[in-house]
C-alpha cells in the first residue's frame, strides 16, 4: 500500500501526500526488484493480501523465536518468515502504485499500525527465546516505537515521510536479523571484554544506541525546522 500521509485532517481541502525519503543502502536495487515482482503478481493478489502476509509473517517470527528455546531449528524457519515479511510489507505499496490503486491514508494507517503490533509479537518472542535478555529485547521495542512516533509526527508536521535513517531502513534491519539467526545456530554468544555475552544482547544494545541517536538528532533537527517555519515575530 502507499505510505503517503495527509496534513489536512477533516478539512475539505484536497489530500496532499507526504514526500517519501528512502536513502537506505539497498534501496535502488530493492526498488527494481519490487517493480519486477509487482509486474508479475497475479491479478487476484492485491495490496491487502500482501499487507496481511507481511503482518502474519512478522508475528510468526516472534513465534519462531519463542519456540527456538525448545528447538534451535526454529531459527531457520524464522529466517523464512523474515523473507515473507519483506515480500508482503515491501511489495504492497509498490503493487498499489504500479496498478494505480493507491489509498494513501488507508495504506499509511494500516501498514504502520500492523507494523507496530507485529513488532510487539516479534520482541515478545525474542524475550522468551533465551537468546536475548528480556530487558534488552523490550528496550529495543521502546526505542523503535519512540523513533516511529517521531517519524509519524514529522510526516504530519513537515510533510516528509522518512523510510530510512542514514543507510539503514527496514530491509537492512531484516537482513541483519536473518544473519543473526543463522549466527545463533553456530554460537549464541560473543566475546566482549574477556567475557561471553549473548550475541543478541550485544546487537540489541547497539540497536538501542543507534535508534536513540537517530531519535535525538531527528528531534533536534525537526524542532529547529518547525521553529524557523513558525517563528513568532
Backbone bond lengths (Angstrom), bond angles and torsions (degrees), N, CA, C in turn:
res aa  C-N    CA-C-N  psi(-1)  N-CA   C-N-CA  omega(-1)  CA-C   N-CA-C  phi
1 X - - - 1.452 - - 1.512 110.60 -
2 X 1.305 115.55 158.48 1.451 118.95 177.43 1.508 110.43 -68.58
3 X 1.325 116.27 146.06 1.463 120.64 -179.92 1.516 111.14 -110.93
4 X 1.315 117.76 31.27 1.451 120.69 175.73 1.520 109.12 -77.35
5 X 1.334 116.13 170.85 1.454 119.42 -177.34 1.509 108.80 -146.57
6 X 1.306 117.02 161.67 1.452 121.46 -178.13 1.515 111.52 -110.37
7 X 1.301 115.80 150.72 1.460 121.00 174.39 1.527 109.94 -115.33
8 X 1.322 117.07 13.23 1.454 120.41 -171.30 1.525 114.62 -101.89
9 X 1.363 118.10 -12.28 1.453 120.71 179.35 1.507 111.04 58.31
10 X 1.347 116.67 -127.77 1.464 121.45 -179.55 1.521 112.32 -93.77
11 X 1.314 116.80 11.13 1.456 120.82 -179.09 1.517 110.68 -67.94
12 X 1.337 116.61 145.91 1.465 119.51 178.34 1.519 112.88 -75.66
13 X 1.346 117.39 -1.44 1.450 119.94 179.85 1.525 110.25 -61.50
14 X 1.336 118.00 153.20 1.464 121.05 178.60 1.526 111.21 -59.44
15 X 1.325 115.66 145.47 1.463 121.19 179.16 1.526 110.47 -65.11
16 X 1.325 116.11 137.21 1.463 121.88 177.78 1.518 108.11 -122.02
17 X 1.322 117.14 119.34 1.446 121.19 179.92 1.512 111.69 -79.90
18 X 1.341 116.40 150.04 1.460 121.62 178.07 1.524 110.33 -77.78
19 X 1.317 115.39 154.28 1.458 121.36 175.81 1.528 109.27 -76.03
20 X 1.320 116.82 126.79 1.468 121.16 179.99 1.528 109.63 -86.05
21 X 1.325 116.13 129.23 1.461 121.88 179.58 1.524 108.80 -114.96
22 X 1.327 116.18 107.36 1.458 121.84 -178.26 1.524 108.28 -128.10
23 X 1.330 116.39 106.65 1.462 121.37 -175.28 1.521 111.79 -127.91
24 X 1.318 117.18 26.00 1.455 120.60 -176.64 1.520 111.27 -72.98
25 X 1.310 115.01 167.05 1.467 121.62 -173.88 1.523 112.79 -59.92
26 X 1.319 117.15 -43.96 1.471 120.55 -173.82 1.525 112.66 -97.54
27 X 1.340 117.47 4.03 1.475 120.92 -173.22 1.527 114.05 -54.89
28 X 1.346 120.25 -46.68 1.476 119.16 -178.00 1.535 112.86 -60.65
29 X 1.339 116.37 -46.81 1.465 119.53 179.76 1.521 110.97 -68.11
30 X 1.329 116.26 -39.14 1.460 120.70 -179.77 1.524 110.65 -62.34
31 X 1.323 117.33 -40.89 1.464 120.86 -179.80 1.517 111.07 -60.73
32 X 1.330 116.74 -43.28 1.476 120.19 179.19 1.526 110.81 -63.55
33 X 1.329 116.61 -41.26 1.464 120.50 179.93 1.524 110.82 -64.71
34 X 1.319 116.48 -43.16 1.465 120.38 -178.25 1.527 111.86 -65.91
35 X 1.316 116.69 -39.42 1.470 120.07 176.94 1.522 109.83 -63.56
36 X 1.331 116.69 -41.62 1.471 121.58 178.54 1.530 110.02 -62.19
37 X 1.327 116.84 -44.19 1.464 120.64 179.92 1.522 111.27 -67.27
38 X 1.343 117.08 -41.33 1.461 120.38 -179.12 1.515 111.61 -61.45
39 X 1.327 116.09 -39.01 1.460 120.34 -179.20 1.526 112.07 -66.74
40 X 1.327 116.93 -19.51 1.466 121.77 -176.81 1.529 112.85 -112.00
41 X 1.318 116.49 7.71 1.463 120.35 179.11 1.523 109.53 -76.76
42 X 1.339 118.28 129.70 1.473 120.74 179.73 1.528 111.78 -54.53
43 X 1.327 116.18 146.74 1.465 121.67 -175.44 1.519 112.62 -61.85
44 X 1.336 117.54 -27.59 1.465 119.80 -177.12 1.526 111.88 -76.57
45 X 1.322 117.76 -11.87 1.470 121.43 176.38 1.521 108.45 -93.05
46 X 1.329 117.02 126.59 1.455 120.09 177.94 1.528 110.91 -120.32
47 X 1.320 116.73 -177.96 1.460 121.31 -175.49 1.520 112.50 -63.67
48 X 1.331 117.45 -34.83 1.465 119.98 178.71 1.526 111.24 -62.65
49 X 1.326 116.77 -39.82 1.467 120.21 177.36 1.522 110.66 -60.56
50 X 1.327 116.19 -42.22 1.459 120.71 -178.02 1.527 111.49 -70.19
51 X 1.319 116.49 -38.90 1.464 119.89 176.69 1.522 110.52 -61.61
52 X 1.320 116.25 -42.15 1.462 120.86 178.10 1.524 110.76 -64.52
53 X 1.338 116.83 -41.02 1.460 120.92 177.07 1.528 110.52 -59.34
54 X 1.333 116.38 -46.07 1.458 120.20 -179.91 1.517 111.87 -62.30
55 X 1.333 116.85 -42.19 1.461 121.71 -178.98 1.525 111.27 -65.27
56 X 1.322 116.55 -51.70 1.465 120.95 -177.80 1.531 110.48 -62.99
57 X 1.320 116.55 -41.06 1.466 120.37 -179.10 1.520 111.62 -62.55
58 X 1.340 116.75 -42.20 1.457 119.15 179.76 1.527 110.95 -67.15
59 X 1.321 116.92 -38.39 1.463 119.33 175.62 1.521 110.76 -61.66
60 X 1.317 116.90 -39.16 1.456 120.84 -179.96 1.528 112.34 -70.66
61 X 1.329 117.57 -23.76 1.467 119.09 171.75 1.525 108.83 -59.63
62 X 1.335 116.09 -44.20 1.452 120.01 177.26 1.522 112.33 -62.22
63 X 1.330 116.95 -40.64 1.461 120.78 177.16 1.522 110.41 -61.14
64 X 1.330 116.21 -41.94 1.467 120.19 179.33 1.523 111.44 -63.39
65 X 1.329 116.72 -39.77 1.463 119.30 176.96 1.532 110.32 -61.91
66 X 1.320 117.00 -45.69 1.457 120.36 -179.09 1.537 110.77 -61.05
67 X 1.330 116.41 -42.33 1.463 120.50 -178.70 1.529 112.61 -74.78
68 X 1.334 116.69 -20.97 1.471 119.27 -179.52 1.516 112.22 -66.01
69 X 1.318 117.52 -16.13 1.465 120.98 174.62 1.522 110.44 -63.21
70 X 1.348 115.72 -29.78 1.460 121.44 -179.85 1.518 112.32 -97.25
71 X 1.357 115.90 -30.72 1.461 120.87 -177.53 1.522 108.83 -145.89
72 X 1.325 116.79 109.46 1.463 121.49 -176.02 1.523 112.66 -62.45
73 X 1.329 117.74 -21.51 1.463 120.16 179.51 1.524 112.33 -63.99
74 X 1.327 116.77 -18.24 1.466 119.66 177.80 1.524 111.12 -65.13
75 X 1.325 117.60 -18.88 1.462 120.40 175.75 1.527 110.68 -64.23
76 X 1.340 116.50 -34.36 1.466 120.70 178.06 1.525 109.75 -69.61
77 X 1.327 116.56 -41.04 1.468 120.18 175.74 1.529 109.16 -61.35
78 X 1.334 115.41 -36.57 1.457 119.92 177.86 1.516 112.19 -61.30
79 X 1.330 117.59 -37.32 1.467 121.26 177.22 1.526 110.06 -61.96
80 X 1.335 116.38 -42.31 1.475 120.15 177.99 1.527 110.59 -62.72
81 X 1.326 116.71 -38.75 1.474 120.39 178.58 1.524 111.07 -67.65
82 X 1.331 117.20 -35.83 1.468 120.93 176.30 1.526 109.71 -62.42
83 X 1.340 116.39 -41.44 1.469 120.33 178.80 1.526 110.78 -63.93
84 X 1.332 117.27 -41.83 1.465 120.55 178.53 1.527 111.09 -66.90
85 X 1.330 116.35 -35.52 1.460 119.94 176.27 1.518 111.06 -62.53
86 X 1.341 115.78 -42.24 1.471 119.35 176.94 1.524 110.01 -60.00
87 X 1.331 116.82 -45.77 1.465 120.55 -177.46 1.524 110.90 -59.98
88 X 1.317 116.63 -50.13 1.456 119.19 -177.15 1.508 113.34 -69.93
89 X 1.340 116.88 -45.47 1.459 121.19 -174.04 1.519 112.24 -73.43
90 X 1.328 117.71 -28.85 1.466 120.60 -177.28 1.525 112.79 -92.26
91 X 1.331 116.66 -31.58 1.463 119.93 -173.68 1.522 112.63 -84.58
92 X 1.341 118.18 -21.86 1.468 118.72 -173.71 1.528 112.42 -60.92
93 X 1.341 117.24 -45.84 1.460 119.85 179.85 1.514 112.59 -68.99
94 X 1.333 116.30 -39.84 1.463 119.60 178.58 1.519 110.97 -62.52
95 X 1.320 116.95 -41.71 1.460 120.89 179.33 1.523 110.83 -62.38
96 X 1.341 116.54 -41.57 1.463 120.19 179.18 1.522 111.26 -63.44
97 X 1.334 116.58 -40.23 1.476 119.47 -179.93 1.523 111.35 -70.98
98 X 1.315 117.95 -40.46 1.465 121.23 -179.73 1.529 110.42 -63.52
99 X 1.313 116.52 -39.19 1.468 121.25 -178.03 1.529 112.47 -89.98
100 X 1.320 116.50 -0.38 1.468 121.84 -177.39 1.523 110.44 55.16
101 X 1.321 114.88 46.40 1.467 121.81 179.39 1.529 109.39 -121.88
102 X 1.320 116.69 44.76 1.449 121.47 -174.15 1.522 112.01 -80.11
103 X 1.328 114.59 141.40 1.468 123.18 173.25 1.528 105.87 -131.71
104 X 1.328 117.95 80.92 1.464 121.51 -167.37 1.519 115.42 -56.06
105 X 1.326 117.59 -48.78 1.467 119.17 -177.27 1.523 111.46 -70.84
106 X 1.323 116.46 -45.77 1.467 121.59 177.09 1.526 110.34 -60.06
107 X 1.331 115.91 -46.93 1.461 119.98 -178.48 1.513 112.18 -62.05
108 X 1.323 116.73 -45.23 1.465 120.85 -179.53 1.524 110.05 -60.55
109 X 1.324 115.77 -48.31 1.466 119.86 -176.23 1.529 111.34 -64.55
110 X 1.331 117.09 -51.74 1.465 120.68 -175.53 1.525 110.86 -64.94
111 X 1.326 117.44 -43.09 1.460 120.75 179.48 1.526 111.21 -56.29
112 X 1.310 116.21 -47.41 1.465 118.79 -169.11 1.518 113.34 -87.30
113 X 1.310 118.76 -27.24 1.456 118.40 173.41 1.531 109.88 -72.63
114 X 1.332 116.80 -35.04 1.469 119.34 177.05 1.529 110.54 -69.74
115 X 1.337 117.42 -37.66 1.469 120.45 175.35 1.524 111.08 -60.62
116 X 1.318 116.30 -40.50 1.465 121.11 -178.63 1.526 111.12 -64.77
117 X 1.328 116.23 -46.50 1.470 120.13 179.75 1.520 110.81 -65.48
118 X 1.334 115.81 -44.06 1.463 119.95 -178.51 1.530 111.25 -65.76
119 X 1.335 117.57 -33.84 1.465 120.75 177.29 1.522 110.79 -61.61
120 X 1.327 116.93 -37.70 1.467 120.00 177.20 1.530 110.36 -62.40
121 X 1.334 117.08 -45.53 1.461 120.31 179.58 1.530 110.80 -61.03
122 X 1.325 116.77 -43.70 1.466 120.30 -179.60 1.527 110.75 -61.04
123 X 1.324 116.61 -48.71 1.458 120.48 -177.05 1.526 111.17 -68.00
124 X 1.327 117.22 -38.99 1.461 120.11 177.78 1.523 110.81 -60.62
125 X 1.336 115.91 -41.91 1.458 119.60 177.12 1.516 112.11 -63.91
126 X 1.328 116.00 -41.40 1.457 120.50 178.58 1.522 110.73 -63.13
127 X 1.333 116.56 -39.64 1.461 120.51 179.80 1.526 111.63 -64.92
128 X 1.328 117.02 -28.85 1.466 121.25 179.79 1.528 113.09 -88.43
129 X 1.329 116.99 -8.66 1.463 120.83 -172.35 1.517 113.80 -74.19
130 X 1.313 116.99 -27.56 1.463 119.89 -172.75 1.507 112.67 88.39
131 X 1.334 117.29 -4.93 1.466 121.36 179.20 1.524 112.41 -92.11
132 X 1.322 117.29 -5.43 1.462 121.70 177.71 1.520 108.49 -150.66
133 X 1.317 116.38 143.84 1.461 119.74 176.82 1.528 108.20 -68.20
134 X 1.332 117.79 135.93 1.471 119.93 -178.41 1.527 113.81 -55.21
135 X 1.331 117.65 -35.90 1.470 120.39 -179.81 1.525 110.38 -63.38
136 X 1.336 117.21 -42.68 1.465 120.59 179.44 1.525 110.10 -70.23
137 X 1.323 116.85 -39.70 1.468 120.15 179.10 1.526 110.75 -59.41
138 X 1.325 117.23 -50.62 1.459 119.48 -178.57 1.525 111.96 -75.12
139 X 1.346 116.55 -21.14 1.464 118.89 170.58 1.519 111.36 -63.24
140 X 1.340 116.03 -38.21 1.469 119.62 175.76 1.520 111.11 -64.35
141 X 1.336 116.65 -40.27 1.464 120.11 179.62 1.526 110.66 -63.46
142 X 1.324 116.62 -43.80 1.462 120.21 179.71 1.523 111.03 -62.44
143 X 1.340 116.49 -44.68 1.466 120.29 179.13 1.526 110.59 -62.81
144 X 1.335 116.75 -41.11 1.467 121.05 178.52 1.521 111.19 -62.27
145 X 1.331 116.89 -45.08 1.456 120.59 -178.03 1.526 111.19 -67.12
146 X 1.326 117.60 -38.97 1.463 120.36 178.54 1.528 110.97 -65.35
147 X 1.327 116.55 -41.53 1.458 119.93 177.90 1.525 110.30 -67.05
148 X 1.322 117.30 -37.03 1.462 121.05 177.86 1.522 110.74 -63.63
149 X 1.330 116.72 -43.33 1.465 120.55 178.46 1.519 110.55 -59.41
150 X 1.333 116.89 -44.06 1.466 120.34 179.19 1.526 109.96 -61.89
151 X 1.314 117.21 -41.07 1.464 121.34 179.43 1.523 111.19 -62.21
152 X 1.329 117.22 -44.81 1.457 120.38 -178.18 1.527 111.28 -68.91
153 X 1.331 117.45 -37.00 1.461 120.42 176.61 1.528 111.02 -64.86
154 X 1.337 116.43 -40.33 1.466 120.25 177.84 1.521 110.50 -66.47
155 X 1.324 116.62 -35.80 1.462 120.30 177.37 1.523 110.59 -61.24
156 X 1.314 116.04 -44.43 1.477 120.83 -178.18 1.526 111.70 -70.14
157 X 1.332 116.77 -44.88 1.466 119.80 -171.97 1.519 113.97 -86.20
158 X 1.330 117.62 -29.31 1.464 121.15 -176.57 1.520 113.56 -111.11
159 X 1.331 116.58 -11.73 1.463 119.67 -179.90 1.514 113.32 71.52
160 X 1.358 116.60 25.49 1.470 121.17 179.11 1.520 108.82 -129.00
161 X 1.330 115.35 120.36 1.459 120.30 -179.23 1.520 109.10 -103.82
162 X 1.339 115.95 108.74 1.465 120.93 -176.42 1.520 109.60 -88.94
163 X 1.339 115.38 119.53 1.459 121.88 179.67 1.523 112.57 -93.84
164 X 1.329 117.03 -11.51 1.458 120.20 -178.83 1.520 109.72 -147.56
165 X 1.321 114.59 158.04 1.456 122.08 174.96 1.519 107.57 -125.96
166 X 1.364 115.23 124.30 1.455 120.88 -173.96 1.538 107.80 57.47
167 X 1.323 118.58 -122.60 1.465 119.52 -179.99 1.527 111.45 -102.90
168 X 1.342 116.54 8.08 1.456 120.04 -175.00 1.528 111.55 -106.49
169 X 1.325 114.43 129.80 1.450 122.32 173.24 1.520 108.32 -134.93
170 X 1.315 118.09 -174.30 1.470 121.02 -179.26 1.524 113.99 -55.99
171 X 1.332 117.38 -37.88 1.468 119.43 -177.98 1.516 111.40 -68.20
172 X 1.327 117.94 -41.86 1.461 120.83 177.76 1.533 110.83 -61.68
173 X 1.333 116.15 -38.14 1.463 119.78 178.68 1.529 110.19 -65.87
174 X 1.329 116.89 -40.72 1.469 119.96 177.69 1.519 110.80 -62.32
175 X 1.330 117.05 -40.87 1.462 120.52 179.71 1.524 110.26 -62.60
176 X 1.324 117.07 -45.81 1.463 120.84 179.18 1.527 110.60 -62.57
177 X 1.328 117.10 -39.25 1.458 120.56 -179.99 1.530 110.68 -66.11
178 X 1.324 117.02 -42.21 1.469 120.80 179.12 1.520 110.69 -65.02
179 X 1.320 117.31 -43.99 1.473 120.94 177.89 1.528 109.88 -62.73
180 X 1.333 116.13 -39.74 1.457 119.82 177.68 1.512 112.18 -61.73
181 X 1.336 117.29 -41.13 1.466 120.72 177.17 1.522 111.26 -57.32
182 X 1.323 116.36 -46.07 1.464 120.13 -179.05 1.521 110.96 -67.25
183 X 1.337 115.92 -35.74 1.469 119.51 178.39 1.526 111.03 -65.84
184 X 1.330 117.28 -33.77 1.463 120.47 178.89 1.518 111.77 -61.44
185 X 1.322 116.45 -33.52 1.465 119.95 179.82 1.530 111.35 -64.94
186 X 1.304 115.85 -29.82 1.465 120.36 179.25 1.516 111.31 -83.75
187 X 1.324 116.48 -47.19 1.470 120.69 -179.22 1.526 108.36 -162.23
188 X 1.329 118.26 116.03 1.471 120.32 -177.25 1.530 114.02 -79.13
189 X 1.339 117.33 -0.62 1.463 120.26 -179.38 1.521 110.56 -122.71
190 X 1.318 115.34 164.61 1.460 121.84 177.86 1.523 108.04 -139.60
191 X 1.339 116.68 147.12 1.443 120.57 179.47 1.525 111.41 -77.79
192 X 1.340 116.19 131.94 1.461 120.72 179.79 1.525 108.61 -149.01
193 X 1.338 116.11 116.32 1.466 121.60 179.72 1.525 111.34 53.53
194 X 1.333 115.03 49.91 1.466 122.25 175.51 1.532 113.89 63.41
195 X 1.316 115.71 26.52 1.460 119.85 174.94 1.518 108.90 -145.21
196 X 1.329 115.53 160.32 1.453 120.82 179.15 1.527 109.60 -97.15
197 X 1.311 115.85 130.70 1.466 121.15 176.30 1.521 108.04 -127.90
198 X 1.308 116.33 157.81 1.465 120.28 178.27 1.522 109.98 -63.41
199 X 1.322 115.52 135.09 1.468 121.23 -179.36 1.522 111.33 -56.56
200 X 1.334 117.22 -43.94 1.461 119.78 -177.89 1.527 112.18 -75.33
201 X 1.340 117.38 -21.62 1.465 118.68 171.56 1.524 109.83 -68.28
202 X 1.311 115.66 -44.01 1.463 120.85 178.47 1.521 110.70 -62.40
203 X 1.343 115.79 -49.10 1.459 119.86 178.70 1.514 112.35 -65.14
204 X 1.337 116.50 -35.89 1.453 120.46 179.68 1.517 112.72 -64.96
205 X 1.333 116.80 -39.89 1.464 120.37 177.93 1.526 111.06 -65.13
206 X 1.340 115.83 -38.64 1.468 119.44 176.12 1.529 110.03 -64.09
207 X 1.337 116.51 -42.16 1.467 120.71 179.79 1.524 111.05 -63.26
208 X 1.333 117.00 -42.97 1.465 120.48 179.18 1.520 110.41 -62.51
209 X 1.338 116.06 -44.67 1.466 120.12 179.56 1.524 110.96 -63.23
210 X 1.334 116.58 -41.97 1.458 120.31 -179.83 1.510 112.63 -65.02
211 X 1.334 116.91 -47.34 1.463 119.88 -179.59 1.520 111.33 -66.56
212 X 1.331 117.12 -35.84 1.471 120.39 177.95 1.518 110.70 -64.95
213 X 1.331 116.09 -40.62 1.468 120.07 177.80 1.528 110.77 -64.02
214 X 1.336 116.32 -45.21 1.465 120.39 177.37 1.523 110.98 -58.91
215 X 1.327 116.28 -40.89 1.464 120.99 -179.68 1.521 111.25 -63.36
216 X 1.308 116.56 -46.47 1.466 120.65 -178.24 1.523 110.88 -63.77
217 X 1.340 116.39 -47.60 1.459 120.01 -178.51 1.528 110.96 -63.33
218 X 1.330 117.01 -45.23 1.465 120.61 -179.46 1.519 111.41 -64.37
219 X 1.328 116.87 -40.44 1.458 120.37 179.94 1.527 111.37 -62.36
220 X 1.325 116.08 -45.81 1.471 120.16 178.92 1.523 110.71 -63.38
221 X 1.325 116.23 -45.70 1.464 120.78 -177.65 1.523 111.54 -64.04
222 X 1.309 117.20 -45.53 1.464 120.17 -176.99 1.524 112.20 -73.29
223 X 1.335 116.70 -34.73 1.467 119.29 175.54 1.518 110.54 -62.42
224 X 1.334 115.78 -43.54 1.466 120.04 178.96 1.524 111.22 -63.52
225 X 1.342 116.71 -41.95 1.467 120.55 -179.81 1.522 111.19 -63.76
226 X 1.321 117.11 -43.72 1.460 120.56 -179.96 1.527 111.38 -68.94
227 X 1.319 116.91 -35.02 1.462 120.14 177.29 1.525 110.47 -62.52
228 X 1.342 115.72 -42.89 1.463 119.80 179.47 1.520 111.48 -66.20
229 X 1.328 117.49 -37.93 1.458 121.25 -178.63 1.531 112.34 -71.34
230 X 1.323 116.54 -30.47 1.465 120.13 -176.39 1.529 111.55 -121.56
231 X 1.315 115.23 34.63 1.462 119.25 179.80 1.523 110.26 -64.53
232 X 1.332 115.65 133.64 1.470 121.36 179.11 1.521 108.67 -88.90
233 X 1.322 115.69 122.32 1.460 119.85 -177.97 1.517 110.08 -109.09
